[in-house]
Structure formats: C-alpha cells, structure tokens
Amino acid sequence: MELGMTGLGRLGTTIVRRLIRTDHRCMVYGLHAEVVQALTKEGAAGTTSLEDFAKKVKSLRAVRMMVPVQVMGAALFKRFSSRDKDDFADKMLSAFRYQCGGHEEKVSAKKRSA
C-alpha cells in the first residue's frame, strides 16, 4: 500500500519506519530536511515542500497528518475567526480542549444571550 505522511516528529517518524519494515511504500514531508533524508535512506520517498507533497499524493491511498493538536486548533480557530464565525471557532476550540483531556467549558451568559 502507498501512504503519505506529513509531520515527522517522534510519532510520525516511528509510524513511517514501521510501515517501511512491513513493505509499505511511504511518501514523507517534514519541516526538518535531515529527518526526511534519513527516512529516504530507509526506503521512503521524500518531498521537499508541501506543494511537492500535494502534487505527488494523487496516487496514494491514504495521507496522514501528524500535527500537534495545539497547532491544528490554533490554525482552525484563526481561520474561522477571520470569517466572522467566532461562535463556531469557540465551540471547536472547546471541543479540542475537552477531547484532549481538558475540561468541559461552560457557556457564558454573554454568549447565551447572543
């Protein structure tokens, strides 16, 4: 099976190495070129940018993104907030916090009346 992996931290790198050992073909992209080069030496196909990765993933069966929840949450919050979807952004951020071991947030009276 051909798989793509972005985000080559400890978990992403470990997953790719295990997939390669079990005869899967992996295409990888990460922020640190030395990690991509190391995985390339182990049998992965490396890419140099997200654009390069995106061009090549069309033939893949699956792509996995290993991105810390804090990064993903902040990016999505900023994206929705910039589109005047603040209520949705707040709900999404609250769900992320709760799902990642945080606490359930109570709706403030100000937001309830809006």
LINDAUR-V359792 format. One record per backbone hydrogen bond with DSSP energy under -0.5 kcal/mol. NH is the residue of the N-H (numbers start at 1). CO is the residue of the C=O. If there is no record, write none. Layout:
{{NH | CO} {NH | CO}}
This chain:
{{3 | 1} {3 | 25} {4 | 62} {5 | 27} {6 | 64} {7 | 29} {13 | 9} {14 | 10} {15 | 11} {16 | 12} {17 | 13} {18 | 14} {19 | 15} {20 | 16} {21 | 17} {22 | 18} {23 | 20} {24 | 19} {25 | 1} {26 | 24} {27 | 3} {28 | 45} {29 | 5} {33 | 31} {35 | 32} {36 | 32} {37 | 33} {38 | 34} {39 | 35} {40 | 36} {41 | 37} {42 | 38} {43 | 40} {44 | 39} {45 | 26} {46 | 44} {47 | 28} {53 | 49} {54 | 50} {55 | 51} {56 | 52} {57 | 53} {59 | 56} {60 | 57} {61 | 2} {62 | 2} {64 | 4} {66 | 6} {66 | 64} {67 | 65} {71 | 68} {72 | 68} {73 | 69} {74 | 70} {75 | 71} {76 | 72} {77 | 73} {78 | 74} {79 | 75} {80 | 76} {81 | 77} {82 | 78} {83 | 80} {84 | 81} {85 | 80} {89 | 85} {90 | 86} {91 | 87} {92 | 88} {93 | 89} {94 | 90} {95 | 91} {96 | 92} {97 | 93} {98 | 94} {99 | 95} {100 | 96} {101 | 98} {102 | 97} {112 | 108} {113 | 109} {114 | 110}}
